[in-house]
Amino acid sequence: MTTIQSKTVAIARQPADLYAFLQDMNNFRQLLPEDRISEWKSDGKSCSFKVQGAATIGLQLDGGTPGSLVKMKSTDRAPFPFTLDVHLEEMDGRTQAYQLFQADLNPILKMMVEKPLKNLFDHIADKMVALHG
């Protein structure tokens, strides 16, 4: 099992606010690097997009715990099955957040995607801070 964890960021919003934001997959586009994403589609509960120089990614909400955990999983549009969980924890009036990606990847695929995915998840973490303080 390949596990990639983003950096942990502190966001000046309550976890419930961030949870609500992430429950609308239309908002996910705001967290992605605009210059590397095309063919964006969303119906609010799922989204798909093409990453420049890579595959089309499909992502859908998959439950979680209000105010603390947003669970997402790949759709059949993704090149391999994966989960992406966003962990939210209230700390001193702020939210600490990080993402945890898990996929069963063969060693060659892992070598190819590990660094770009880590960079993508760190970018998403930075955008959460930029959008929400």
BALOBA-1460 file (C-alpha; in Angstrom, 3 decimals):
// residues 133
<rec num="1" residu="m" x="0.000" y="0.000" z="0.000"/>
<rec num="2" residu="t" x="1.368" y="3.398" z="-0.998"/>
<rec num="3" residu="t" x="0.605" y="6.172" z="1.485"/>
<rec num="4" residu="i" x="1.353" y="9.836" z="0.796"/>
<rec num="5" residu="q" x="0.678" y="12.489" z="3.419"/>
<rec num="6" residu="s" x="0.580" y="16.198" z="2.609"/>
<rec num="7" residu="k" x="2.152" y="18.752" z="4.851"/>
<rec num="8" residu="t" x="0.025" y="19.844" z="7.812"/>
<rec num="9" residu="v" x="-1.238" y="23.424" z="7.626"/>
<rec num="10" residu="a" x="-2.974" y="25.738" z="10.092"/>
<rec num="11" residu="i" x="-6.065" y="27.500" z="8.753"/>
<rec num="12" residu="a" x="-7.834" y="30.392" z="10.500"/>
<rec num="13" residu="r" x="-11.303" y="28.829" z="10.165"/>
<rec num="14" residu="q" x="-13.310" y="26.351" z="12.182"/>
<rec num="15" residu="p" x="-13.202" y="22.692" z="11.077"/>
<rec num="16" residu="a" x="-16.973" y="22.764" z="10.421"/>
<rec num="17" residu="d" x="-16.487" y="25.592" z="7.870"/>
<rec num="18" residu="l" x="-13.771" y="23.690" z="6.012"/>
<rec num="19" residu="y" x="-15.780" y="20.472" z="6.144"/>
<rec num="20" residu="a" x="-18.757" y="22.258" z="4.546"/>
<rec num="21" residu="f" x="-16.488" y="23.767" z="1.857"/>
<rec num="22" residu="l" x="-15.045" y="20.351" z="0.999"/>
<rec num="23" residu="q" x="-18.480" y="18.686" z="0.869"/>
<rec num="24" residu="d" x="-19.161" y="20.555" z="-2.392"/>
<rec num="25" residu="m" x="-16.853" y="19.090" z="-5.023"/>
<rec num="26" residu="n" x="-17.420" y="22.216" z="-7.146"/>
<rec num="27" residu="n" x="-15.117" y="23.958" z="-4.631"/>
<rec num="28" residu="f" x="-12.301" y="21.445" z="-5.183"/>
<rec num="29" residu="r" x="-11.279" y="23.210" z="-8.395"/>
<rec num="30" residu="q" x="-10.195" y="26.243" z="-6.340"/>
<rec num="31" residu="l" x="-7.613" y="24.047" z="-4.608"/>
<rec num="32" residu="l" x="-5.974" y="22.700" z="-7.764"/>
<rec num="33" residu="p" x="-3.076" y="24.274" z="-9.722"/>
<rec num="34" residu="e" x="-4.926" y="26.143" z="-12.499"/>
<rec num="35" residu="d" x="-2.030" y="25.990" z="-14.951"/>
<rec num="36" residu="r" x="-1.886" y="22.167" z="-14.813"/>
<rec num="37" residu="i" x="-5.594" y="21.241" z="-14.844"/>
<rec num="38" residu="s" x="-7.966" y="20.968" z="-17.807"/>
<rec num="39" residu="e" x="-11.267" y="19.309" z="-18.715"/>
<rec num="40" residu="w" x="-12.794" y="20.089" z="-15.291"/>
<rec num="41" residu="k" x="-16.238" y="18.594" z="-14.586"/>
<rec num="42" residu="s" x="-18.210" y="18.448" z="-11.342"/>
<rec num="43" residu="d" x="-21.725" y="17.612" z="-10.213"/>
<rec num="44" residu="g" x="-21.188" y="18.662" z="-6.580"/>
<rec num="45" residu="k" x="-20.657" y="15.114" z="-5.249"/>
<rec num="46" residu="s" x="-17.898" y="14.096" z="-7.664"/>
<rec num="47" residu="c" x="-15.436" y="15.703" z="-10.056"/>
<rec num="48" residu="s" x="-13.005" y="14.770" z="-12.783"/>
<rec num="49" residu="f" x="-10.114" y="16.650" z="-14.315"/>
<rec num="50" residu="k" x="-7.096" y="16.043" z="-16.497"/>
<rec num="51" residu="v" x="-3.682" y="16.706" z="-15.030"/>
<rec num="52" residu="q" x="-1.225" y="18.139" z="-17.573"/>
<rec num="53" residu="g" x="1.092" y="15.416" z="-18.813"/>
<rec num="54" residu="a" x="-0.817" y="12.757" z="-16.886"/>
<rec num="55" residu="a" x="-4.134" y="10.980" z="-16.708"/>
<rec num="56" residu="t" x="-7.699" y="12.057" z="-16.044"/>
<rec num="57" residu="i" x="-8.526" y="11.830" z="-12.346"/>
<rec num="58" residu="g" x="-12.003" y="11.057" z="-11.047"/>
<rec num="59" residu="l" x="-12.827" y="11.789" z="-7.409"/>
<rec num="60" residu="q" x="-16.038" y="11.436" z="-5.409"/>
<rec num="61" residu="l" x="-17.151" y="12.033" z="-1.835"/>
<rec num="62" residu="d" x="-17.213" y="8.858" z="0.239"/>
<rec num="63" residu="g" x="-18.516" y="9.797" z="3.685"/>
<rec num="64" residu="g" x="-16.482" y="10.918" z="6.646"/>
<rec num="65" residu="t" x="-17.147" y="12.577" z="9.996"/>
<rec num="66" residu="p" x="-18.675" y="16.088" z="10.048"/>
<rec num="67" residu="g" x="-16.124" y="18.645" z="11.188"/>
<rec num="68" residu="s" x="-13.147" y="16.290" z="11.301"/>
<rec num="69" residu="l" x="-12.799" y="13.982" z="8.277"/>
<rec num="70" residu="v" x="-13.721" y="14.237" z="4.596"/>
<rec num="71" residu="k" x="-13.370" y="10.924" z="2.777"/>
<rec num="72" residu="m" x="-13.001" y="10.775" z="-0.994"/>
<rec num="73" residu="k" x="-12.295" y="7.920" z="-3.369"/>
<rec num="74" residu="s" x="-11.421" y="7.428" z="-6.996"/>
<rec num="75" residu="t" x="-14.088" y="6.904" z="-9.609"/>
<rec num="76" residu="d" x="-13.824" y="4.646" z="-12.635"/>
<rec num="77" residu="r" x="-12.278" y="7.625" z="-14.485"/>
<rec num="78" residu="a" x="-9.081" y="7.350" z="-12.421"/>
<rec num="79" residu="p" x="-6.134" y="5.310" z="-13.739"/>
<rec num="80" residu="f" x="-5.969" y="3.301" z="-10.467"/>
<rec num="81" residu="p" x="-8.127" y="2.953" z="-7.325"/>
<rec num="82" residu="f" x="-7.242" y="5.242" z="-4.415"/>
<rec num="83" residu="t" x="-8.634" y="7.033" z="-1.388"/>
<rec num="84" residu="l" x="-7.974" y="10.614" z="-0.307"/>
<rec num="85" residu="d" x="-8.898" y="11.637" z="3.234"/>
<rec num="86" residu="v" x="-8.755" y="15.216" z="4.499"/>
<rec num="87" residu="h" x="-8.191" y="15.322" z="8.247"/>
<rec num="88" residu="l" x="-9.371" y="18.418" z="10.137"/>
<rec num="89" residu="e" x="-8.609" y="19.095" z="13.795"/>
<rec num="90" residu="e" x="-9.554" y="22.160" z="15.841"/>
<rec num="91" residu="m" x="-6.570" y="23.629" z="17.690"/>
<rec num="92" residu="d" x="-6.608" y="26.996" z="19.485"/>
<rec num="93" residu="g" x="-9.441" y="28.412" z="17.362"/>
<rec num="94" residu="r" x="-7.770" y="27.305" z="14.136"/>
<rec num="95" residu="t" x="-7.898" y="24.137" z="12.085"/>
<rec num="96" residu="q" x="-4.944" y="21.886" z="11.469"/>
<rec num="97" residu="a" x="-5.461" y="20.043" z="8.201"/>
<rec num="98" residu="y" x="-3.652" y="17.450" z="6.155"/>
<rec num="99" residu="q" x="-4.498" y="14.966" z="3.390"/>
<rec num="100" residu="l" x="-3.778" y="11.257" z="3.383"/>
<rec num="101" residu="f" x="-3.661" y="9.444" z="0.025"/>
<rec num="102" residu="q" x="-3.661" y="5.642" z="-0.163"/>
<rec num="103" residu="a" x="-3.428" y="3.394" z="-3.207"/>
<rec num="104" residu="d" x="-2.240" y="-0.078" z="-4.027"/>
<rec num="105" residu="l" x="0.413" y="0.774" z="-6.623"/>
<rec num="106" residu="n" x="3.025" y="-1.438" z="-8.201"/>
<rec num="107" residu="p" x="6.640" y="-0.285" z="-7.570"/>
<rec num="108" residu="i" x="7.104" y="1.225" z="-11.044"/>
<rec num="109" residu="l" x="3.884" y="3.253" z="-10.906"/>
<rec num="110" residu="k" x="4.694" y="4.325" z="-7.353"/>
<rec num="111" residu="m" x="8.077" y="5.636" z="-8.512"/>
<rec num="112" residu="m" x="6.410" y="7.631" z="-11.299"/>
<rec num="113" residu="v" x="3.554" y="9.203" z="-9.317"/>
<rec num="114" residu="e" x="4.796" y="9.591" z="-5.730"/>
<rec num="115" residu="k" x="6.641" y="12.921" z="-6.100"/>
<rec num="116" residu="p" x="4.047" y="14.621" z="-8.390"/>
<rec num="117" residu="l" x="1.222" y="13.538" z="-6.055"/>
<rec num="118" residu="k" x="3.074" y="14.778" z="-2.954"/>
<rec num="119" residu="n" x="3.572" y="18.133" z="-4.724"/>
<rec num="120" residu="l" x="-0.126" y="18.233" z="-5.689"/>
<rec num="121" residu="f" x="-1.303" y="17.512" z="-2.130"/>
<rec num="122" residu="d" x="1.073" y="20.128" z="-0.681"/>
<rec num="123" residu="h" x="-0.286" y="22.618" z="-3.250"/>
<rec num="124" residu="i" x="-3.855" y="21.794" z="-2.149"/>
<rec num="125" residu="a" x="-2.832" y="22.350" z="1.492"/>
<rec num="126" residu="d" x="-1.321" y="25.741" z="0.612"/>
<rec num="127" residu="k" x="-4.451" y="26.730" z="-1.332"/>
<rec num="128" residu="m" x="-6.652" y="25.837" z="1.668"/>
<rec num="129" residu="v" x="-4.614" y="28.322" z="3.702"/>
<rec num="130" residu="a" x="-4.718" y="30.967" z="0.951"/>
<rec num="131" residu="l" x="-8.484" y="30.682" z="0.501"/>
<rec num="132" residu="h" x="-9.436" y="30.463" z="4.156"/>
<rec num="133" residu="g" x="-6.747" y="32.426" z="5.990"/>
